[in-house]
Amino acid sequence: MKTSRFLCLCIPILTSWILTSCSQQASRAIVGTWEIAHLKITMLSFKNTDSTQNMEVLGKDWEVKMKAKNIQTTYAADGSYHSLHRNLQGKTTYDPAGTWRIIQDTLIIQDTIPKRITYKFKFKIKKNQIEYWGVEDFDLDGKVDDQYYSRQVKL
C-alpha cells in the first residue's frame, strides 16, 4: 500500500520534471535564426468559399515562387523573436515581432508588432531543423481553419 501511494505521488512530479526538462532543452535549441526549407498551407473554405486552396513551397524555389527573399525568423534567448520578410532587392517589407515560449510540445508565438496575434504550433526539433504545424487563419477570411506546416533550417 505504501509503495502504491508513493508511486501515485512520485509519477506526477516525475512527469512534470521530464516535461519541464524537455521544454528547457527545446528552448535552448530553438535560439538562433531559421529559414524556411518547406512550407505547406491548406486553406479550407478559401476566402469563405467552398473551394480549398493549397500552397506549397520548398526553400530552393522560394524566390521564384514567392517573389521575395526567404523569410528569416530569429528566436532570441530572452523570449523575443522577429520574422524578417524582404523583397528580392533585400528591402524589408514586413518584420513582425513579439515573444515566444515553449510549453511541452507546443511553440507559442505572440506577435506584438504590428498587432497582437497568438499562434500555437505543435513542433519538434531534430539537429538543425525544426518542424511545426497547426491551424490558423492564413487566408484572413475570419475562420481559423487553414492547416499550416513548416520545416525550417538553422542558419
ABEGO torsion letter per residue (X at the ends): XAAAAAAAAAAAAAAAAAAAAAAAAAAAAABEBBBBABBBBBBBGBGGBABBBBBBBBAAAAAAAAGBBBBBBBBBAAGBBBBBBBBAAGBBABBBBEBBBBBEABBBBBBAOABBBBBBBBBBBBEABBBBBBBBBAAGAGBBABBBBBBBBBX
